[in-house]
Amino acid sequence: MNIAVIGTGYVGLVTGACFSEFGVQVTCVDQLEDKIESLKRGEIPIYEPGLAEIVARNVRGGRLSFTTDTAEAVAGSLVVLIAVGTPAASDGSTDLAFIEAVSREIGRCIDSYKVIVTKSTVPVGTSDKVRGWIQEELDRRGDKTTFSIASNPEFLREGAAIGDFMRPDRVVIGTEAGDDHAIAILKDLYRPLYLNETPFVETDIHSAELAKYAANAFLATKISFINEISVLCEEIGGDVQAIARAMGLDRRIGKKFLHAGPGFGGSCFPKDTASAAHFARELGQEFSIVEAAIRVNQRQRQRMIDKVILALEGQANGKTVAVLGLSFKPETDDMREAPSIEIIRGLLERGALIRAYDPAAMAEAGRLIPEMVLCKDVYDALTDADVMVIVTEWNEFRMIDLSRARELMADSRMVDLRNIYDRERIAKAGFRYWGVGR
Ligand SMILES: NC(=O)c1ccc[n+]([C@@H]2O[C@H](COP(=O)([O-])OP(=O)(O)OC[C@H]3O[C@@H](n4cnc5c(N)ncnc54)[C@H](O)[C@@H]3O)[C@@H](O)[C@H]2O)c1
């Protein structure tokens, strides 16, 4: 089968590469010439473990190619996956400009039956709009070509995207009532997973669209929930990690996403929770749980800044803060809505000097916050620092040489926003320690 994937970002590139690995003939499209040119040269524009090898193998095998020409990619494809960005607008709603542009481009160039699949995360009803935009363009040129639309939301996690795509917990496919042809085609596309006994949830388009928001809103709520417990722990002198374990061992609750910390960030949770709350309001309803999760998350960011200032005895002005970890989570270079941004800006506003290090996100972080000093490694960042603040739990921060750190730092203080260190061990090494909810 030949497919086109439009939008070659985190989702589009992983999707295209993984389908080509399954033996599908894939053309990935992006409007950014530089991105496509570098992919053609074999350079991967994002940091995602395992992706470079898969891309290289399938380009060599002739199953994966890149272009900026949507019409050319769509022409030879039975399935067209839309994987462009759906950023938040200022009122929390979703900006569908990229989706509309791609839909209209598709409408202008299709001349045979295709299944048009929305893989981007989009508010309920967007696939109907996609149908409308394509149809308008077809009508404009009096073309009678027919097409199916489908929703196939993506659940992969950055940093573990290949595994998540190849061995997903489930695949969700929403189609229009009675469109068995589209379901059959999409099942054929996903056949390797079907044979693998991956669960498939087949449903209507609106439910598929909402399923993605429901899943992300639930996970974000879990994070905000444990962060609120961490606040209570700080009041009672309790240990949020013991509580998370006590909760998580209950299989009805599960251990995942019960880590107290600086709150959720990244390219998905902040915008998807805001969007879910927004479209609930448009329906005349209140998505109260998710509204609360968003509020808790905002408060948590502020609490993290306060925690660092507390460690600096109330005075950040003129102090040097070593920030370890900038990306919104480990194993990615993605800085979108990373907690580090707000925390660093908050500390800069209070007059602190920031020395920062991240294994993958330095270039983008430096562009976002030019006022901070970018350091070449952990120990460079720690040099002359009054406090070390662990913001992202990259593995290399779990085994810091604490005696070397003490020698380099102006003062021995650690603020561990990911609870990766043990208070006793840190105390033995001569550090004062502040965790989250402990
Ligand atoms: N990143 C994730 O972990 C993740 C996970 C699940 C779902 N999603 C959803 O998937 C969608 C894509 O996310 P992403 O992180 O891959 O975004 P991204 O910003 O990394 O990539 C989007 C790409 O689309 C390209 N694009 C925009 N308009 C185009 C057009 N008209 N023609 C061709 N290319 C065009 C952009 O140049 C960009 O390269 C979003 O809706 C997001 O919410 C993301």
Ligand as a Chemical Component Dictionary entry (heavy atoms), coordinates in Angstrom:
data_LIG
# 
_chem_comp.id                   LIG 
_chem_comp.type                 NON-POLYMER 
_chem_comp.pdbx_formal_charge   0 
_chem_comp.three_letter_code    LIG 
# 
loop_
_chem_comp_atom.comp_id 
_chem_comp_atom.atom_id 
_chem_comp_atom.alt_atom_id 
_chem_comp_atom.type_symbol 
_chem_comp_atom.charge 
_chem_comp_atom.model_Cartn_x 
_chem_comp_atom.model_Cartn_y 
_chem_comp_atom.model_Cartn_z 
_chem_comp_atom.pdbx_ordinal 
LIG N1  N1  N 0  4.398  15.194 19.915 1  
LIG C1  C1  C 0  3.709  14.241 20.515 2  
LIG O1  O1  O 0  4.185  13.565 21.423 3  
LIG C2  C2  C 0  2.291  13.936 20.086 4  
LIG C3  C3  C 0  1.686  12.752 20.524 5  
LIG C4  C4  C 0  0.401  12.473 20.109 6  
LIG C5  C5  C 0  -0.277 13.374 19.292 7  
LIG N2  N2  N 1  0.312  14.520 18.917 8  
LIG C6  C6  C 0  -0.424 15.435 18.012 9  
LIG O2  O2  O 0  0.062  15.251 16.687 10 
LIG C7  C7  C 0  0.034  16.486 15.961 11 
LIG C8  C8  C 0  1.428  16.806 15.449 12 
LIG O3  O3  O 0  2.285  16.998 16.563 13 
LIG P1  P1  P 0  3.872  17.087 16.408 14 
LIG O4  O4  O 0  4.416  17.129 17.772 15 
LIG O5  O5  O -1 4.317  16.013 15.461 16 
LIG O6  O6  O 0  3.987  18.526 15.680 17 
LIG P2  P2  P 0  5.285  19.178 15.017 18 
LIG O7  O7  O 0  5.096  20.629 15.171 19 
LIG O8  O8  O 0  6.508  18.516 15.516 20 
LIG O9  O9  O 0  5.148  18.790 13.464 21 
LIG C9  C9  C 0  4.169  19.297 12.611 22 
LIG C10 C10 C 0  4.776  19.453 11.224 23 
LIG O10 O10 O 0  3.737  19.785 10.295 24 
LIG C11 C11 C 0  4.305  20.622 9.314  25 
LIG N3  N3  N 0  3.235  21.312 8.564  26 
LIG C12 C12 C 0  2.395  22.294 8.990  27 
LIG N4  N4  N 0  1.584  22.665 7.982  28 
LIG C13 C13 C 0  1.903  21.913 6.906  29 
LIG C14 C14 C 0  1.404  21.829 5.578  30 
LIG N5  N5  N 0  0.424  22.607 5.146  31 
LIG N6  N6  N 0  1.980  20.929 4.759  32 
LIG C15 C15 C 0  2.973  20.132 5.169  33 
LIG N7  N7  N 0  3.475  20.166 6.426  34 
LIG C16 C16 C 0  2.949  21.040 7.278  35 
LIG C17 C17 C 0  5.185  21.548 10.108 36 
LIG O11 O11 O 0  6.139  22.181 9.292  37 
LIG C18 C18 C 0  5.806  20.581 11.126 38 
LIG O12 O12 O 0  7.035  20.059 10.654 39 
LIG C19 C19 C 0  -0.523 17.512 16.943 40 
LIG O13 O13 O 0  -1.899 17.590 16.752 41 
LIG C20 C20 C 0  -0.229 16.902 18.297 42 
LIG O14 O14 O 0  -1.133 17.343 19.283 43 
LIG C21 C21 C 0  1.598  14.826 19.273 44 
# 
loop_
_chem_comp_bond.comp_id 
_chem_comp_bond.atom_id_1 
_chem_comp_bond.atom_id_2 
_chem_comp_bond.value_order 
_chem_comp_bond.pdbx_ordinal 
LIG N1  C1  SING 1  
LIG C1  O1  DOUB 2  
LIG C1  C2  SING 3  
LIG C2  C3  SING 4  
LIG C2  C21 DOUB 5  
LIG C3  C4  DOUB 6  
LIG C4  C5  SING 7  
LIG C5  N2  DOUB 8  
LIG N2  C6  SING 9  
LIG N2  C21 SING 10 
LIG C6  O2  SING 11 
LIG C6  C20 SING 12 
LIG O2  C7  SING 13 
LIG C7  C8  SING 14 
LIG C7  C19 SING 15 
LIG C8  O3  SING 16 
LIG O3  P1  SING 17 
LIG P1  O4  DOUB 18 
LIG P1  O5  SING 19 
LIG P1  O6  SING 20 
LIG O6  P2  SING 21 
LIG P2  O7  DOUB 22 
LIG P2  O8  SING 23 
LIG P2  O9  SING 24 
LIG O9  C9  SING 25 
LIG C9  C10 SING 26 
LIG C10 O10 SING 27 
LIG C10 C18 SING 28 
LIG O10 C11 SING 29 
LIG C11 N3  SING 30 
LIG C11 C17 SING 31 
LIG N3  C12 SING 32 
LIG N3  C16 SING 33 
LIG C12 N4  DOUB 34 
LIG N4  C13 SING 35 
LIG C13 C14 SING 36 
LIG C13 C16 DOUB 37 
LIG C14 N5  SING 38 
LIG C14 N6  DOUB 39 
LIG N6  C15 SING 40 
LIG C15 N7  DOUB 41 
LIG N7  C16 SING 42 
LIG C17 O11 SING 43 
LIG C17 C18 SING 44 
LIG C18 O12 SING 45 
LIG C19 O13 SING 46 
LIG C19 C20 SING 47 
LIG C20 O14 SING 48 
# 
